[in-house]
Amino acid sequence: MSLFVNAGAAAKRATRQMFSMQRRNASKIAMIGSGNFGSALTRILGANASRHSEFEDEVKMWVFEEEVDGRNLTDIINEEHENVKYFPGAKFPENVR
């Protein structure tokens, strides 16, 4: 019985190591632009990046710095995970920055 348990533990360890190596060699994703179309695509990219090991978890969105209600749009997007100016009501996944 202990031999079977050890083999299972070794298989789990090997799987974790393989997944970790895949993440290290993963491709990065970035969206240039944060209008309504860019924001919609960024939501999809963020959701897909976290599900597929060939991509890094973090998705970067390049945003033109402008103010909305006295706050920088980039600060609002990073804190509230929403583009309140161009795509209000649609939340970004937590991995979008």
C-alpha positions as CSV (number, residue, x, y, z in Angstrom):
1,M,0.0,0.0,0.0
2,S,2.8,2.5,0.9
3,L,4.4,1.9,-2.5
4,F,1.2,2.9,-4.3
5,V,0.9,6.1,-2.2
6,N,4.6,7.0,-2.8
7,A,4.1,6.5,-6.6
8,G,1.0,8.8,-6.5
9,A,3.0,11.5,-4.6
10,A,5.8,11.3,-7.1
11,A,3.4,11.7,-10.0
12,K,1.8,14.7,-8.4
13,R,5.3,16.2,-7.8
14,A,6.3,15.6,-11.4
15,T,3.0,17.2,-12.6
16,R,3.6,20.3,-10.5
17,Q,7.2,20.6,-11.8
18,M,6.1,20.3,-15.4
19,F,3.4,22.9,-14.9
20,S,5.9,25.2,-13.3
21,M,8.3,24.8,-16.2
22,Q,5.6,25.5,-18.7
23,R,4.7,28.8,-16.9
24,R,8.3,29.9,-16.9
25,N,8.5,29.6,-20.7
26,A,5.0,31.1,-21.2
27,S,4.2,33.9,-23.6
28,K,3.3,37.3,-22.3
29,I,0.1,39.0,-23.4
30,A,-0.5,42.8,-23.7
31,M,-3.2,44.9,-25.2
32,I,-2.3,48.3,-26.6
33,G,-5.3,50.5,-26.3
34,S,-8.1,50.8,-23.7
35,G,-11.1,52.0,-25.6
36,N,-14.3,49.9,-25.6
37,F,-13.0,47.4,-28.2
38,G,-9.6,47.1,-26.5
39,S,-11.2,46.7,-23.1
40,A,-13.6,44.0,-24.5
41,L,-10.7,42.0,-25.9
42,T,-8.7,42.5,-22.7
43,R,-11.5,40.8,-20.7
44,I,-11.3,37.8,-23.0
45,L,-7.5,37.7,-23.0
46,G,-7.4,37.9,-19.2
47,A,-9.9,35.0,-18.8
48,N,-8.1,32.8,-21.3
49,A,-4.6,33.6,-20.0
50,S,-5.4,32.2,-16.6
51,R,-6.8,29.0,-18.0
52,H,-3.9,28.1,-20.4
53,S,-0.4,27.3,-19.3
54,E,1.2,28.5,-22.5
55,F,0.5,32.1,-21.4
56,E,1.6,34.0,-18.3
57,D,-1.2,34.8,-15.9
58,E,-0.8,38.5,-16.0
59,V,-2.2,40.5,-18.9
60,K,-1.1,44.1,-19.3
61,M,-3.2,46.8,-20.9
62,W,-1.6,50.0,-22.1
63,V,-3.8,52.9,-21.3
64,F,-3.6,56.5,-22.4
65,E,-3.3,58.5,-19.2
66,E,-6.4,60.6,-18.6
67,E,-8.5,61.7,-15.7
68,V,-12.0,60.6,-14.9
69,D,-13.7,62.4,-11.9
70,G,-10.3,63.7,-10.7
71,R,-8.6,60.2,-10.7
72,N,-6.2,58.7,-13.2
73,L,-8.0,56.2,-15.4
74,T,-5.1,53.7,-14.9
75,D,-5.6,53.9,-11.1
76,I,-9.3,53.2,-11.5
77,I,-8.7,50.2,-13.8
78,N,-6.0,48.8,-11.4
79,E,-8.0,49.3,-8.3
80,E,-11.6,48.6,-9.4
81,H,-10.8,46.3,-12.4
82,E,-13.2,48.3,-14.6
83,N,-12.8,50.9,-17.4
84,V,-15.4,53.3,-16.2
85,K,-15.0,55.6,-19.1
86,Y,-15.0,53.4,-22.2
87,F,-16.5,50.1,-21.0
88,P,-18.5,50.8,-17.8
89,G,-20.2,47.9,-16.0
90,A,-17.8,45.2,-17.3
91,K,-15.2,44.0,-14.8
92,F,-11.8,42.8,-15.8
93,P,-10.4,39.6,-14.4
94,E,-8.0,40.1,-11.5
95,N,-5.0,39.2,-13.7
96,V,-5.4,42.3,-15.9
97,R,-3.2,45.3,-15.0
